Amino acid sequence: MTWVSLICAGLFEVVGVMGISQVNQKPSLRSWAVLIGGFSLSFLLLSVAMREIPMGTAYAVWTGIGTVGSVLAGMLFYGEPKDGLRLLFIGLVIVSVAGLKLLG
């Protein structure tokens, strides 16, 4: 269950980052709610996960999910470039996070 909390924490981090983008594009109550709600839930779920998962592993997985998710969201929703090198480095982050999970 703690790994589910950690994965959800990473996904809510992506929601928070998308909220930052929305606030920068068009500040509104909704965009601020997405930003604050996303990061609040992210930190809450991260703290739940860290009760059983070592801090270093939890933080690395959380930031890995947030990084990959934010880059993918940028490519899918905000017109950011989709070149091969970006995809290669996204793959490296995923492999690194999976390696930490296997070692933990």
C-alpha positions in Angstrom: 0.0 0.0 0.0 2.9 2.4 0.7 4.2 2.0 -2.9 0.7 2.9 -4.2 0.8 6.0 -1.9 4.2 6.9 -3.3 3.2 6.5 -6.9 0.0 8.6 -6.3 2.2 11.2 -4.6 4.3 11.4 -7.8 1.3 11.7 -9.9 -0.1 14.5 -7.8 3.2 16.3 -8.1 2.6 16.3 -11.8 -0.8 17.8 -11.2 0.8 20.5 -9.1 3.3 21.3 -11.8 0.5 21.5 -14.4 -1.1 23.9 -11.9 2.0 26.1 -12.0 1.7 26.2 -15.8 -2.0 27.1 -15.6 -1.3 29.9 -13.1 1.4 31.3 -15.4 -0.8 31.2 -18.4 -4.1 32.4 -16.9 -4.3 32.9 -13.1 -7.7 31.9 -11.8 -9.1 30.3 -8.7 -9.3 27.0 -10.5 -5.6 27.1 -11.6 -4.5 28.0 -8.0 -6.7 25.2 -6.6 -5.0 22.7 -9.0 -1.5 24.0 -8.0 -2.2 24.0 -4.2 -4.3 20.8 -4.2 -1.8 18.9 -6.3 1.2 19.7 -4.2 -0.7 19.3 -0.9 -1.9 15.8 -1.8 1.6 15.0 -3.2 3.3 15.9 0.1 0.7 14.2 2.2 1.0 10.9 0.3 4.8 11.2 0.2 4.8 11.5 4.0 2.6 8.4 4.3 4.9 6.4 2.0 8.0 7.4 4.0 6.6 5.6 7.0 7.8 2.3 5.5 9.9 3.2 2.5 13.4 4.6 3.2 13.7 8.3 2.7 16.3 8.2 -0.1 14.4 5.7 -2.1 11.0 7.4 -1.6 12.3 10.8 -2.6 14.1 9.5 -5.7 11.0 7.6 -6.8 8.8 10.6 -6.1 11.0 13.1 -8.0 11.4 10.6 -10.8 7.7 10.2 -11.3 7.3 13.9 -11.1 10.1 14.6 -13.5 9.0 12.1 -16.1 5.3 12.9 -15.7 5.9 16.7 -16.0 8.0 16.2 -19.2 5.4 14.0 -20.7 2.6 16.4 -19.8 4.6 19.2 -21.3 5.0 17.2 -24.5 1.3 16.1 -24.6 -0.5 19.2 -23.5 1.9 22.2 -23.9 3.6 21.6 -27.2 7.1 20.9 -25.9 9.5 19.1 -28.2 9.2 15.4 -28.6 12.7 14.6 -30.0 14.5 11.3 -29.6 17.1 12.5 -27.0 14.3 13.6 -24.7 12.7 10.2 -24.9 16.0 8.5 -24.3 16.7 10.5 -21.1 13.1 9.9 -19.9 13.8 6.2 -20.4 17.0 6.5 -18.3 15.1 8.1 -15.4 12.5 5.3 -15.5 15.2 2.6 -15.5 17.0 4.4 -12.6 13.8 4.6 -10.5 13.0 1.0 -11.3 16.5 0.0 -10.2 16.1 1.7 -6.9 12.8 -0.2 -6.4 14.5 -3.5 -7.2 17.3 -2.8 -4.8 15.0 -1.6 -2.0 
